[in-house]
Amino acid sequence: MFLLCSVVAVIGWFMLGHQVDQTWGDALVARHPRLFLSGDKQTCIPGFPLVGDGWRDLVERAVGRIADVIAAAPSASVTLVEIKSKYATLRMYWQGSGLTKAAENAIAEAIDKAEARSACTCETCGAAGVLHRVGRQLLIACAEHAMGGAPVPIEQGWENIHFLRGTRDGKTAIIVCRRYVRETDEFVDVDPSELGIEE
């Protein structure tokens, strides 16, 4: 079954034009078995990264940050359920138990940073990239790996903007508006009014 999962991942990525070296994913799982394995005789590993090699660093960085959170909370447990590309950006899904709110927030922040970085990182080579459309397919790519696709226009000032929505006074509202800065791997708060958003 594990072999089948790897074969499906590799076929899928070659269809998209990505070259995938699954050995880094295997090594990542081996380094952090507590985050990936949810039983003794696991044949298809939940959370095995099914993404292009260009996202290796950001996935490894996120998993390392999550492992640090868990190391500080030995009675807690976290399982990475799925790591994949969806709508051209990284998605990391997880489940956990015995976590403090601070630990949950630290895990969410690690994942938010990885997902934000994926939105400006070529999934094939890891260089700075932008959103491209290839037919009906979307991908984050540098000019070299865009497969002839056209960059998707983004309004000036909206590059790498991320919102956290929640409820305020019984209404859905923007709780946090921030920009991801690739060079520092950090978020910077942005006033929504600077983007023309009135609440």
N, C-alpha and C positions, 0 to 999 in steps of 0.2 A: 504494500500500500504506500509506504514512504517513497519507494522508487516511482510509483505512479504519480504521486504529487509532484516530485521533482521533474519528471518527464513532462507533465502538463504545464508546469511553470516555464520550463525551457522552451517548449513549443510555442506557448503564448507570447513569450518575449521575442523569439525570432520572428514571429508573424508581425510584430510591431517594429522590427528592425533593431531591437536591442540585443546586445550580446550579453549573455548571463553566465557568470562563473559561480555556480552554486557553492563552491568550496568556502567562500567567506561566510555564507549563511550557515553552513555546517559548523564552521569554527565558532561562530557567534553562539549557536545553540549549545555547543560543547562548553564554552566559557561560562554560560549562564543557564545551566539546566533547571535551576529553581524557577526561572521565569518562563520556560518553554514547555517543560514536560509535566503532564498532568496525570501520570500513571506509570506503572512499571514497564509494561510492554507496549509502549506507544509506537505505532507504525507510521502514522502520518502526524507530524509534529504541529500542534496548533501554534500559530504565530510565526511559522517559518517565513522569512522575508521573501515575498514573491514580487520583487522590484528589480529594476535594472541596476547594473553595477555602479552607475554614477551616483546612486543614493546610498551606497555602502556606508560612507563616513557618517552621514546624518542618522542612519538607522543605528549604527554601532554607538554613536554618541548618545542617542536617546535611550537605548537599552542600558548603557553604562550608567546613565543618570538614574534610571529606574532601579537598577541593581544597588546603587548607593543608598537610595531611599529605603529599600528593603533590608539592606545590611544594618541600618540604624534601627530597624523595627523587626527583630528576629521572630516574634510571634505572628507577624503579619504574613500574608501570602498574596502573590500576584501572578497571574498567568497571562501572557500575551496570547490573545486569541487569534488575531489576524493582523498581518502587515502586508499591505498591498497598495497599488495605485488605483485611485478612483477619481474620475473626472480630472485626470492628469496630475493630481497631487497625491502625496502619501496619506494613507490612512492607517492608524494604529489603534486596534481595539483590544481592550484588556478587561479582566475581571479580578477582583481582589476581595480579601476579607481581613478583618482585624487591623485595619488602617486607621490612623488618626486623620482628622480633617487636614492637618498640615501635610501629612504624607500623601493624601489624595491630591491635594493642590500641587505638590511638587511633581507628582507623576503627570498630572494634567499639563503642567508647564513644560516638562520635558517633551511630551508629545506635541504640544502646540508649537514649540520651537522647531521640532523635526518636520512637522507638516508645513510650517511657514517656510522653512528653508527649501523644502522640496519644490515649492512654487516658484523658486528663482534659481533652481539648480538642474542642469541637464541630467536626465535620468540615465543617459548612456555613458557620459564621460565624467560628470561631476563638476564641469565648468559652470560659470554663470549662464543661466538660460532664461528664456521667456516662454510664455504659452504660445503654441503653434496649433493650427488646424491643418490636418492632412486628410482631405476628404471629410468624412464624418467623425474622424478620430481626433482627439485632443492630446497633446503631449507637451511636456516642458523640455525644451531642447536649446542647445547653442546653435549658432548658424550652421555649423558643420554637420550636426546630427538631426536637423529639422526635416529630413526626408522630403525636401521640396515643398514643405508646408509653408503657409503664410502666417506671420506673427499675428496674433489676435490683438487688435488695438485696445489699449488701456488708457483711460482719460488721465491727462497730466495731473500728478499729485496723488493718484489712487494706487500707485505701484506699491505692492506688498502691504496693503492695508488689511487688517484683520479686526473683526468685531466679535465681542462677546455680548450676546443678547440675554436678557433676563426680564424679570418682572419688577416694575417700579410703580408704586401706587396703583396696583392692580392692572397695569397696562404693560404690554411688551415694549421694552426700551433697550437702547444700547447702553450696556453697563460699562464696557471698556472698549475704547477705540485705540488701536495701536498699529505702528508700522514695524515690520521686521527689517532689521538691518543686517544684511548678509555678512558684511565685513567683520562685525563684532559678535554675531550670533546672539543678538539681544533684541528685545522689543523696546520701542520708544513710544510713550503715550502721545496721542494726537487728539486735539480738541475737534470733535465732530463738526463744529461750526466752520473750521478751516476747510472742510471738504464740502461746505454748502449744506450740511445736514442740520435741520432745525428740529428740535424736539419740544 
